[in-house]
Amino acid sequence: IGISRVQKVLGGDFFNKVCGHLKLLEKEYFGLEFRHHGGSYVWLELLKPLAKQITYTNDLFFRFIVKFFPPDPGQLKRGLTRYLFALQIKQDLSNGSLTCNDNSAALLVSHILQSELGDYDEELDCHHLEMKQYVPNQEYLDHKIMKLHKKHRGVSPGDCDIQLLEVARKLDMYSIRPHPAHDGEGMRINLAVTHSGVLVFQVCASWSERHFHKD
């Protein structure tokens, strides 16, 4: 976008263009993030012009990600929306932001394999898990993942997305996307907006919920 045009473009116009390109109708669940000059990621504000939000650099890029997670993914009406949610779960799982125990991790990856590879094939599964890492410490879960993958024979990619989201929604960190902030005393905290309200976390070696209040 040229600089002269940027002065007039609202964040919402830009976001709608992205959704139009994806042919996405249930766009209320998604948002765009970009790296602020302070180094952290911030949401693109839809009602403000781009020029008021962005410092233009050559390495500027936006991340299209899920912003609001419904408590029940069954509320998502369209296959494309569920597919994009499944991609978000896969990304959060691989980078460690969606934490879970070994059993849940293996089950999630088994649904991903069924979606990507189809029915279980021992040689193909082994090769694929060697080449691609879906969860941290995956090498310790390979046998369990493949054992679960065997049980998904005949399940379509679309149904795999539904099953993946059903498992993910039961995890403690489902829908929690922390953003750094400071409280009234200047203490570092993390904020997360969920379907239930706003969660506030203390920043420490292991996160602990400080308090919770509804939006």
Number of C-alpha atoms within 10 A of each C-alpha: 7 6 10 9 10 16 12 13 16 20 22 18 16 18 19 16 12 16 17 12 9 11 11 16 14 14 17 10 15 19 21 22 18 18 18 14 12 7 8 11 16 16 17 23 17 16 11 15 19 23 17 12 16 15 11 12 8 5 6 11 12 13 13 17 16 20 19 16 19 16 14 11 18 12 9 16 11 12 13 16 19 22 17 17 23 21 16 15 22 19 16 17 21 18 13 12 15 21 19 19 8 16 12 16 23 25 22 28 27 26 27 22 24 25 19 13 14 17 18 20 12 13 8 11 21 13 10 14 18 12 8 9 15 20 23 14 10 19 11 11 18 17 14 16 24 21 15 19 25 15 14 18 11 12 15 14 18 15 16 22 23 20 18 24 22 15 15 25 17 13 14 11 13 21 21 19 19 15 15 15 14 13 11 6 6 8 10 14 18 19 17 15 19 19 13 12 11 16 20 21 21 18 17 9 6 7 11 11 12 12 10 12 9 10 10
